[in-house]
């Protein structure tokens, strides 16, 4: 009976040892997983900062292009007015020339 109990105790000790090893392996795997997660989070943060920088840059470009568009629109209006003014003057000059040569 003593040998049977000793055998059961030995089996249980072996099982406990196996479970302790598994627990240690799980702890190591968890630490590794946390390291990988931290690395991924850091890569994500870096990429996010890069994207935010690009977005800020693009927003500035868009703002500058809008300002340029407004300026170009105003310049085009002025040029159209100048062309119309010159067209009127040309018509007036043609009319004067026609009066002279009548």
SVG drawing of the C-alpha trace seen along z (x, -y; Angstrom):
<svg xmlns="http://www.w3.org/2000/svg" viewBox="-20 -112 30 114">
<polyline fill="none" stroke="black" stroke-width="0.4" points="0.0,0.0 2.9,-2.3 4.4,-1.6 1.1,-2.3 0.8,-5.6 4.4,-6.4 3.8,-5.7 0.7,-7.9 2.6,-10.7 5.4,-10.3 2.9,-10.5 1.3,-13.5 4.7,-15.2 5.6,-14.4 2.3,-15.9 2.8,-18.9 6.3,-19.3 4.9,-19.0 2.2,-21.6 4.8,-23.9 6.9,-23.6 3.8,-24.3 3.0,-27.3 6.6,-28.6 6.2,-28.1 2.9,-29.9 4.5,-32.8 7.3,-33.0 4.9,-32.9 2.8,-35.6 5.9,-37.8 6.9,-37.3 3.3,-38.1 3.4,-41.3 6.7,-42.2 5.3,-41.6 2.2,-43.6 4.3,-46.5 6.4,-46.5 3.3,-46.5 1.7,-49.3 4.9,-51.3 5.0,-50.7 1.3,-51.8 2.0,-55.0 4.9,-55.8 2.8,-55.1 0.0,-57.2 2.3,-60.1 3.6,-59.8 0.1,-59.8 -1.0,-62.7 2.1,-64.6 1.2,-63.8 -2.4,-64.9 -1.3,-68.2 0.9,-68.8 -1.9,-68.0 -4.3,-70.3 -1.7,-73.1 -1.4,-72.4 -5.1,-72.4 -5.4,-75.7 -2.6,-77.2 -4.3,-75.9 -7.6,-77.4 -6.0,-80.8 -4.3,-80.5 -7.6,-79.6 -9.2,-82.7 -6.3,-84.9 -6.4,-83.4 -10.2,-83.9 -9.8,-87.5 -7.0,-88.0 -9.2,-86.3 -12.1,-88.7 -9.7,-91.6 -8.3,-90.3 -11.8,-89.7 -12.8,-93.3 -9.6,-94.6 -10.4,-92.6 -13.9,-93.9 -12.6,-97.4 -10.2,-97.0 -12.9,-95.5 -15.1,-98.5 -12.3,-100.9 -11.5,-98.9 -15.2,-99.2 -15.2,-102.9 -12.0,-103.4 -13.5,-101.4 -16.6,-103.5 -14.5,-106.7 -12.5,-105.5 -15.7,-104.6 -17.0,-108.2 -13.7,-109.6 -13.8,-107.6 -17.4,-108.1"/>
</svg>
